Amino acid sequence: MNYEGFIREFFGYLKSNDKKCLKLIEKNKKLVEAYFNKESDPKIIKEFVNEINYSILQNKGNFKLFEKVLKDNSFEYVYSLFKNSNILIDACKNGHEEAANWLITMDINPYIKDKVGRSALMYAVQNKLQKVIEKYGTDFKCVMLEDPEGNNALYYAINNVSALDYLKEVDINHINHNHETVLMYFCKRNIAYAIKPLIKRKGLDVNIPDKEGKTLSMILVENLKANELDYIRQNKCNFNYINENGESVLSVLIREMYRKNHPLQSYAIFARIIICLIKAETDFNIIVDEDGNSAIMAILIAHDYETFNFICRYAKNIDFQKKNRNEENATSLFLKLDLLPYLVNPMLYQDSFDFKYVDQMNGNTALILTVINKPNFLIDALQYHYSGINDVNVHKENALIIAVKMNNYFSVELLLKKCAHVNQQDDKGNTALHYAVQMRNIPIIYELIKNEANPNIKNHEKKSALEIAQKLGDRKIIDTIFGRLSYNDYLKEKSALKKIQPIRPQEIDEYLYMNTTDFNYRFIDDDCSKELKAQYKAYIDTMNRLKQYIDPRYRDFGDDMILFTVITSIMKSQSVEL
């Protein structure tokens, strides 16, 4: 029999699962030895092995005859080539589970790769071939084989996360050519649920950045994965990392919250991310934008007062003195913005509040800004913190002159009690009394005169407050200046003044302009603000409810690492989501 005839009959029997192929080998032993030994034509042998491989992949599941043929002594060299062929790779690639399960018993070389650089285990993981995964999952060399992108078998579990439990002999911090760990690779593709099986691995480093400098935590924030972010918080995640581009977890969060449009329900997730970052003692003083604003400043600029309030109450070491490139800081922004009254109180407890702040544009001090925009804050400010009550701005106005211009009797009274300079002249030469007379504010005139305001000081137009009063022809004003106004008339005027709201002239309003490029931020709307407030309140309510289980020594919210650990375990036992 010639070679062509042998091949034709051999594969006819083999593909038909006919044992006659074994007898055919025996009858043609000399031919087999001549064509299938180490010195034979390699092209012929390769074609023969390829045809066997093709026949295996076409077979429905009975491979006993194939095994007997390959292990026949006459085919010793063929078998050695077969074991180093792509047969296992092709079986796994095609999802041929029966063939793959048989092949792993045939001592096939699992370390070879196909023309696209992938191994059998990679395809097995991808196609969920469990027995192949179990066979080679503990083989470090096999698991660590890399494809052209630097991905090992772990990366192919993206749609088969359960395979991760069997791929144990591996460098869990292996990075591909994009400098991605497998955990980062999964999270970028929104397979964040893979964090749970991977986070348990010893030695896992969640802080490795990719080639763009982004860390896992940044990617999770971009994808709004609050639960997963909390998992890595418990695994020594460095939330304060800043890459060469100035990016951090907080800069990514600020960008997502205030520079992009997200549906309302996303703000519940944002709130949970903020809570996670507070628990992790993240530094909210990190710079997050091109203006040099810190995270807490950016939150203010975006008018997200609920988040600002929550952070002020529960985050640690907020720096209200750190300035941006335009010399604004969190203190100045707070004083210039119209926050709701209940949001002001936390500021009283900030040790770093910048009571010595001076606006570089106009010289307004923190006290002057308080008089303009936070008069209800003035009592505590004067009592505990402010020095330089007589400091003036570039227009030589002190806080008292500003208070009078705003028609704010309450502020005038407080400032006079603290010995504000009553006869300070601004750059027009006017004193507080000049403005009080012009505004016909008798109670304020009364208080100024009582505190030795001089009605005869002339301004740059050579007019005194008394002369202005005389020109107005208002008898009550003149009587007040000369101390002739009865106390009862004073009380009537004061009572009438209570019905008049303090005013803020345009020139004063301009003092509140923020030296920031706030057009980079989208202001939080009412619905988003309400959603954030509801989430923060719900969290605090839950914490307070569960504090009854905590040792009294650890009930302070500030004892993060102890309190949160205990409460987390309690909440899990009660099936409450933290």
Secondary structure as UniProt FT lines:
FT   HELIX           3..15
FT   TURN            16..17
FT   HELIX           20..27
FT   HELIX           29..35
FT   TURN            38..39
FT   HELIX           42..58
FT   HELIX           64..70
FT   HELIX           73..75
FT   HELIX           76..83
FT   HELIX           87..93
FT   TURN            94..95
FT   HELIX           97..103
FT   TURN            104..107
FT   TURN            110..111
FT   TURN            115..116
FT   HELIX           120..126
FT   TURN            127..128
FT   HELIX           130..136
FT   TURN            137..138
FT   HELIX           140..143
FT   TURN            148..149
FT   HELIX           153..159
FT   HELIX           161..165
FT   TURN            172..173
FT   TURN            177..178
FT   HELIX           182..188
FT   TURN            189..190
FT   HELIX           192..194
FT   HELIX           195..199
FT   TURN            202..203
FT   TURN            206..207
FT   TURN            211..212
FT   HELIX           216..222
FT   TURN            223..224
FT   HELIX           226..233
FT   TURN            234..236
FT   TURN            239..240
FT   TURN            244..245
FT   HELIX           249..258
FT   TURN            264..265
FT   HELIX           266..279
FT   TURN            280..281
FT   TURN            284..285
FT   TURN            290..291
FT   HELIX           295..301
FT   TURN            302..303
FT   HELIX           305..314
FT   TURN            325..326
FT   HELIX           330..336
FT   HELIX           341..344
FT   HELIX           345..349
FT   TURN            351..352
FT   TURN            355..356
FT   TURN            360..362
FT   HELIX           366..373
FT   HELIX           375..377
FT   HELIX           378..380
FT   HELIX           381..385
FT   TURN            389..390
FT   TURN            394..395
FT   HELIX           399..405
FT   TURN            406..407
FT   HELIX           409..417
FT   TURN            418..419
FT   TURN            422..423
FT   TURN            427..428
FT   HELIX           432..438
FT   TURN            439..440
FT   HELIX           442..450
FT   TURN            451..452
FT   TURN            455..456
FT   TURN            460..461
FT   HELIX           465..472
FT   HELIX           475..481
FT   TURN            482..483
FT   HELIX           487..497
FT   TURN            498..499
FT   HELIX           506..509
FT   HELIX           510..512
FT   HELIX           518..520
FT   HELIX           526..546
FT   HELIX           547..549
FT   HELIX           552..554
FT   TURN            557..558
FT   HELIX           560..573
FT   TURN            574..575
//
